[in-house]
Amino acid sequence: MMAEEIKRKCTICRKHEVKFKDYRFIDSCGLQGKTYVCEWCRDLNDVAVSDIIREGLDPKVFYEESEVE
């Protein structure tokens, strides 16, 4: 019997599946180095990442509607 594949959620938003390994150092959010992030959180700046963590936002709100579809 094969073990089920465990899908990890993004360290930042906890909403989408991990696609990349990233490095973030944001003391106020508890990010200290290696993080596993989704495709949506990967390219966001530290201010946006802080907002996502603090307010529980979906990272897609930081993109144009045409980019999300």
DADA-V958128 format. One record per residue. RES is the residue in three letters. D_CENTER is the distance of its C-alpha to the mean C-alpha in Angstrom with 2 decimals. Layout:
{{RES,D_CENTER} {RES,D_CENTER}}
This chain:
{{MET,32.24} {MET,28.81} {ALA,25.92} {GLU,23.15} {GLU,19.97} {ILE,17.23} {LYS,13.87} {ARG,10.99} {LYS,8.05} {CYS,4.44} {THR,5.43} {ILE,3.72} {CYS,4.47} {ARG,6.60} {LYS,7.74} {HIS,7.24} {GLU,8.55} {VAL,7.63} {LYS,9.32} {PHE,9.31} {LYS,10.12} {ASP,9.53} {TYR,11.46} {ARG,10.80} {PHE,13.69} {ILE,13.41} {ASP,16.17} {SER,15.94} {CYS,12.53} {GLY,13.59} {LEU,11.45} {GLN,14.27} {GLY,13.69} {LYS,12.11} {THR,8.47} {TYR,7.22} {VAL,4.20} {CYS,4.84} {GLU,7.43} {TRP,6.48} {CYS,4.00} {ARG,6.45} {ASP,9.40} {LEU,8.87} {ASN,11.24} {ASP,11.30} {VAL,12.94} {ALA,10.40} {VAL,7.66} {SER,10.63} {ASP,11.47} {ILE,8.38} {ILE,8.93} {ARG,12.65} {GLU,13.25} {GLY,10.94} {LEU,10.35} {ASP,8.95} {PRO,7.26} {LYS,10.27} {VAL,12.61} {PHE,12.15} {TYR,13.64} {GLU,17.28} {GLU,18.30} {SER,19.77} {GLU,16.57} {VAL,14.91} {GLU,18.00}}
